[in-house]
């Protein structure tokens, strides 16, 4: 992992298989609970990729961001890819070369030779087309509304642009998120920002750890920009599935005991939500089990 010294998670440990871990008694997180539930009770379904899945429909997880940063610990997760992908979304880019230039390959399977992916997530977040030929910056609008009207029930970003789905190399899996501000509990105090995501399709083993951490990170960034405290990240899933060629990996992961969540530190507050850099983020005390490799269903 080619991470700079500044950006490398501090105090990171990954256990070796078979290492004695008597202190690893942290209870399962909502993520492992969902994985176990789908693995035990999911129904078999065919899917677009032809791989086959165990699947259940409809699930919700809640993560209190005040209690730690919800980065999966039962396997090592590539934090650099999570951070850079989120910055790519916020940059409004739909070209994979942006990621490749930063050493991130998670979109390579879907990109064309020139890197183009079509109007995927970031394009919709930042440049949703208007009928008059203009564009809507949904992220910019969210920040403005949170600062001027935090009680609004319309603080929503959607990536599900029906008119442009056929132009996308991969149609959005995490399609809509909403912010909510709980008012300050003391005079002169700060409000508390929570975020809820709806994800129509969730690859529990490979993709979901990225999605949870990405939106938790986004919530921290938005809270900092709007001078709010962080509250909860709520994840709501539609088709929650485990691919048939991930069963052995899932069994390995579920046999591991989680560690406490690490802590996130944002090193500086840039002028806008669009000015963060990879080096601005540090994850402290990320203790994890070794990575588990698995094939991507394309």
Backbone torsions as a table, in degrees:
resi	resn	phi	psi	omega
1	UNK	NA	116.4	-176.6
2	UNK	-88.6	74.6	178.9
3	UNK	-103.2	141.6	175.9
4	UNK	-68.7	159.0	-178.8
5	UNK	-61.0	-35.3	-179.7
6	UNK	-66.5	-37.3	-171.7
7	UNK	-92.5	-9.0	-176.9
8	UNK	-67.3	133.3	177.7
9	UNK	-56.9	131.7	-178.1
10	UNK	-79.9	150.6	175.3
11	UNK	54.2	41.0	-179.7
12	UNK	-86.5	132.0	175.0
13	UNK	-131.8	138.8	172.6
14	UNK	-125.1	124.4	-177.1
15	UNK	-74.5	151.3	174.9
16	UNK	-89.3	150.7	178.2
17	UNK	-56.6	134.9	177.2
18	UNK	86.2	-6.3	179.5
19	UNK	-65.0	140.3	178.2
20	UNK	-67.6	127.0	-176.5
21	UNK	-131.3	59.1	-176.4
22	UNK	-63.0	-23.9	-177.6
23	UNK	-84.8	-7.4	-173.3
24	UNK	-83.9	72.0	-176.2
25	UNK	-115.4	17.4	179.1
26	UNK	-65.6	134.8	-175.9
27	UNK	-67.4	158.4	177.3
28	UNK	-56.8	145.1	177.3
29	UNK	-87.6	170.3	176.5
30	UNK	-55.9	-30.4	179.5
31	UNK	-66.2	-50.0	178.9
32	UNK	-64.4	-34.9	177.1
33	UNK	-62.0	-42.6	177.8
34	UNK	-64.6	-45.3	179.8
35	UNK	-58.2	-45.8	-179.4
36	UNK	-64.4	-41.5	-178.6
37	UNK	-63.3	-45.7	-179.6
38	UNK	-69.2	-38.4	-179.5
39	UNK	-64.1	-36.1	-178.2
40	UNK	-83.6	-35.7	-168.2
41	UNK	-120.0	-1.9	-178.0
42	UNK	-65.5	150.0	175.8
43	UNK	-94.7	151.2	-179.7
44	UNK	-79.8	131.0	178.2
45	UNK	-136.2	147.1	168.8
46	UNK	-78.1	167.5	-177.8
47	UNK	-151.5	173.4	-176.4
48	UNK	-56.8	-35.1	-175.1
49	UNK	-81.4	-13.0	-177.7
50	UNK	81.3	7.6	-176.6
51	UNK	-82.7	-38.7	-174.3
52	UNK	91.6	146.2	-176.7
53	UNK	-141.7	159.1	157.1
54	UNK	-95.5	128.9	-169.1
55	UNK	-140.3	144.9	168.6
56	UNK	-133.7	152.6	-175.8
57	UNK	-110.6	122.4	173.2
58	UNK	89.0	111.1	178.1
59	UNK	-158.0	150.4	177.3
60	UNK	-132.8	139.7	174.9
61	UNK	-127.2	145.1	178.6
62	UNK	-123.6	133.5	-179.8
63	UNK	-125.1	119.8	176.6
64	UNK	-82.5	106.6	-175.1
65	UNK	-70.0	-14.2	175.6
66	UNK	-74.4	-16.9	-178.2
67	UNK	-97.5	7.6	180.0
68	UNK	135.0	166.5	-179.0
69	UNK	-92.2	120.7	-169.8
70	UNK	-77.1	67.3	174.9
71	UNK	-97.7	123.5	-175.4
72	UNK	-55.2	135.1	-178.5
73	UNK	-109.9	-11.8	-178.7
74	UNK	-79.6	-0.4	165.4
75	UNK	-158.4	155.8	178.7
76	UNK	-72.3	133.1	178.8
77	UNK	-112.0	136.8	-175.8
78	UNK	-77.6	93.8	-173.9
79	UNK	-63.4	-37.4	-179.5
80	UNK	-57.0	-43.1	-179.8
81	UNK	-63.3	-38.5	179.7
82	UNK	-64.1	-48.2	-177.2
83	UNK	-66.0	-48.2	-177.0
84	UNK	-65.7	-37.0	178.2
85	UNK	-63.4	-42.3	178.8
86	UNK	-63.8	-41.6	177.3
87	UNK	-64.2	-34.2	175.5
88	UNK	-64.1	-45.5	175.4
89	UNK	-56.6	-49.3	-176.1
90	UNK	-66.7	-24.4	176.0
91	UNK	-75.0	-11.7	178.9
92	UNK	77.2	21.3	-175.6
93	UNK	-88.1	148.5	172.1
94	UNK	-123.2	23.3	-178.2
95	UNK	-121.2	129.9	-175.9
96	UNK	-68.8	-19.3	-178.6
97	UNK	-62.2	-30.8	176.5
98	UNK	-55.3	-45.3	-180.0
99	UNK	-72.0	-44.4	-178.5
100	UNK	-59.3	-37.7	178.7
101	UNK	-63.8	-18.2	-179.8
102	UNK	-108.6	14.5	174.7
103	UNK	77.4	23.6	-178.6
104	UNK	-113.4	127.9	-172.5
105	UNK	-118.1	11.5	-170.6
106	UNK	-69.3	-15.2	178.2
107	UNK	-105.5	5.7	-173.7
108	UNK	-60.4	-36.3	-174.6
109	UNK	-65.3	-21.4	-174.7
110	UNK	-107.1	-10.7	-174.0
111	UNK	-80.7	148.4	171.9
112	UNK	-76.0	174.5	-176.4
113	UNK	-58.4	-34.1	-179.5
114	UNK	-87.8	5.6	179.0
115	UNK	91.2	-9.1	-174.5
116	UNK	-68.6	136.6	177.2
117	UNK	-119.3	0.6	-176.1
118	UNK	80.9	-169.7	-175.2
119	UNK	-81.2	65.5	-177.5
120	UNK	-80.6	-166.3	-168.1
121	UNK	-38.0	-61.2	-173.5
122	UNK	-61.1	-35.5	178.7
123	UNK	-63.3	-43.8	179.6
124	UNK	-69.5	-38.2	179.4
125	UNK	-61.6	-39.6	-170.2
126	UNK	-107.3	-22.0	-172.5
127	UNK	-140.9	50.3	177.6
128	UNK	-63.6	124.9	-174.5
129	UNK	-68.3	139.0	173.7
130	UNK	-99.3	153.6	178.5
131	UNK	-59.3	-26.4	-177.8
132	UNK	-86.2	5.7	179.7
133	UNK	96.5	-10.5	176.7
134	UNK	-82.8	-171.7	-178.3
135	UNK	-138.6	153.7	178.9
136	UNK	-110.3	125.6	174.3
137	UNK	-90.6	94.9	-176.1
138	UNK	-64.8	-38.4	-179.3
139	UNK	-66.2	-45.2	177.4
140	UNK	-59.4	-39.2	178.9
141	UNK	-66.2	-38.8	178.6
142	UNK	-62.0	-46.8	-179.6
143	UNK	-61.3	-44.1	-179.7
144	UNK	-62.8	-41.7	-179.0
145	UNK	-68.3	-41.2	178.5
146	UNK	-60.6	-32.8	-179.3
147	UNK	-80.0	-30.4	-173.2
148	UNK	-107.4	-25.8	-177.0
149	UNK	-146.7	65.1	-173.2
150	UNK	-64.9	-14.7	178.1
151	UNK	-84.9	-0.6	-180.0
152	UNK	-60.4	142.9	175.1
153	UNK	-99.8	17.3	-176.3
154	UNK	-120.6	26.0	-177.6
155	UNK	-89.8	81.0	-167.8
156	UNK	-131.9	142.9	171.6
157	UNK	-124.1	132.6	179.2
158	UNK	-121.9	136.5	172.9
159	UNK	-104.1	-2.0	-174.0
160	UNK	-92.2	80.4	178.5
161	UNK	-93.9	99.3	-172.9
162	UNK	-56.8	-36.3	-177.2
163	UNK	-68.2	-18.4	-175.8
164	UNK	-118.5	7.5	-177.7
165	UNK	-58.5	-41.0	-177.1
166	UNK	-69.4	-13.7	179.2
167	UNK	-90.3	-8.5	-174.9
168	UNK	-89.1	137.7	176.3
169	UNK	-63.9	-34.2	174.9
170	UNK	-141.7	121.2	-179.0
171	UNK	-70.0	148.5	-171.9
172	UNK	-59.7	134.9	171.6
173	UNK	-90.5	-49.1	173.9
174	UNK	-93.0	109.2	-161.2
175	UNK	-108.7	-20.8	-174.7
176	UNK	-156.2	136.3	174.9
177	UNK	-138.8	150.9	-174.7
178	UNK	-132.0	140.5	176.6
179	UNK	-103.9	150.2	-178.2
180	UNK	-140.7	133.0	179.7
181	UNK	-114.4	117.9	170.8
182	UNK	-84.7	133.0	-175.4
183	UNK	-66.1	159.3	177.5
184	UNK	-59.0	143.4	-178.5
185	UNK	-92.9	-10.1	178.6
186	UNK	-133.1	151.1	178.0
187	UNK	-57.2	130.3	-179.3
188	UNK	79.2	0.6	179.2
189	UNK	-79.2	-179.6	-178.4
190	UNK	-106.7	148.2	173.1
191	UNK	-70.2	169.2	-177.5
192	UNK	-120.1	126.4	-175.6
193	UNK	-98.3	127.6	172.1
194	UNK	-121.6	158.4	-179.1
195	UNK	-135.3	136.4	173.3
196	UNK	-120.4	131.6	179.2
197	UNK	-111.3	138.8	167.3
198	UNK	-107.9	123.9	-179.9
199	UNK	-118.0	114.9	-174.9
200	UNK	-69.5	-30.6	-174.4
201	UNK	-141.0	125.2	-174.9
202	UNK	-129.2	112.6	170.6
203	UNK	-79.6	99.0	-167.6
204	UNK	-63.8	-41.0	-175.3
205	UNK	-75.5	-50.4	-173.9
206	UNK	-90.7	-51.5	-168.7
207	UNK	-83.9	-38.2	-170.3
208	UNK	-61.8	-39.4	176.4
209	UNK	-57.5	-35.6	176.2
210	UNK	-65.7	-45.6	-176.5
211	UNK	-62.8	-44.0	180.0
212	UNK	-60.8	-50.0	-177.6
213	UNK	-66.6	-36.8	-178.1
214	UNK	-63.6	-47.2	-178.0
215	UNK	-76.4	-28.0	171.7
216	UNK	-64.1	-42.2	177.6
217	UNK	-63.8	-44.1	178.2
218	UNK	-59.2	-40.7	179.1
219	UNK	-61.8	-42.6	176.4
220	UNK	-61.1	-43.4	-178.0
221	UNK	-65.1	-46.0	179.9
222	UNK	-64.0	-42.0	178.4
223	UNK	-59.7	-43.0	179.2
224	UNK	-62.8	-44.0	-178.5
225	UNK	-64.3	-32.5	-175.4
226	UNK	-101.4	8.9	178.3
227	UNK	56.1	51.1	177.5
228	UNK	-123.2	158.4	170.9
229	UNK	-85.1	156.6	176.5
230	UNK	-85.1	146.1	176.7
231	UNK	-117.3	-108.8	-177.3
232	UNK	-109.9	152.8	160.8
233	UNK	-110.4	122.6	-179.5
234	UNK	-111.1	125.0	-179.7
235	UNK	-109.3	126.7	176.7
236	UNK	-120.8	124.1	-175.7
237	UNK	-113.5	147.7	174.5
238	UNK	-91.4	-96.4	176.9
239	UNK	-81.4	102.5	-178.9
240	UNK	-99.7	116.2	-169.1
241	UNK	-138.2	156.0	171.3
242	UNK	-119.1	123.6	-180.0
243	UNK	-68.1	147.9	-177.2
244	UNK	-61.7	-28.0	179.1
245	UNK	-90.1	16.2	174.6
246	UNK	-114.4	5.1	-172.6
247	UNK	-61.5	-44.7	-178.8
248	UNK	-63.8	-39.7	179.7
249	UNK	-65.8	-40.0	179.0
250	UNK	-62.9	-42.9	178.7
251	UNK	-61.6	-40.3	176.7
252	UNK	-61.5	-45.5	-177.2
253	UNK	-67.0	-41.0	-177.7
254	UNK	-70.1	-17.2	177.2
255	UNK	-80.1	-7.0	-177.1
256	UNK	-96.3	147.5	176.2
257	UNK	-91.0	129.9	178.3
258	UNK	-65.9	158.8	170.7
259	UNK	-105.5	164.2	174.8
260	UNK	-59.1	149.3	178.7
261	UNK	-63.1	148.9	172.7
262	UNK	-75.3	-178.8	176.9
263	UNK	-114.8	144.4	177.0
264	UNK	-100.0	135.1	172.4
265	UNK	-125.7	127.9	174.6
266	UNK	-99.7	119.6	-169.1
267	UNK	-71.1	-28.4	-177.6
268	UNK	-150.5	164.8	175.3
269	UNK	-111.8	101.7	-179.7
270	UNK	-71.6	174.6	-175.8
271	UNK	-65.5	-29.1	-179.0
272	UNK	-148.8	169.1	178.1
273	UNK	-62.2	-19.1	-176.0
274	UNK	-93.6	1.3	-173.7
275	UNK	-108.9	9.1	176.7
276	UNK	-71.1	151.5	175.6
277	UNK	-123.3	160.0	179.7
278	UNK	-53.5	-39.7	-176.7
279	UNK	-69.3	-8.3	-179.1
280	UNK	-76.6	-10.2	-171.2
281	UNK	-116.1	139.7	177.0
282	UNK	-138.5	131.1	175.1
283	UNK	-107.3	121.0	-174.0
284	UNK	-99.7	136.5	173.6
285	UNK	61.6	45.4	175.4
286	UNK	-84.3	98.1	176.1
287	UNK	-100.3	128.6	-172.4
288	UNK	-147.4	164.1	170.8
289	UNK	-83.8	166.7	-178.7
290	UNK	-62.3	157.2	176.4
291	UNK	-62.5	154.8	176.1
292	UNK	-127.0	117.3	-177.9
293	UNK	-81.6	147.7	178.1
294	UNK	-157.1	151.0	179.6
295	UNK	-73.1	147.8	176.3
296	UNK	-89.0	131.9	175.5
297	UNK	-84.1	115.8	-177.4
298	UNK	-107.4	NA	NA
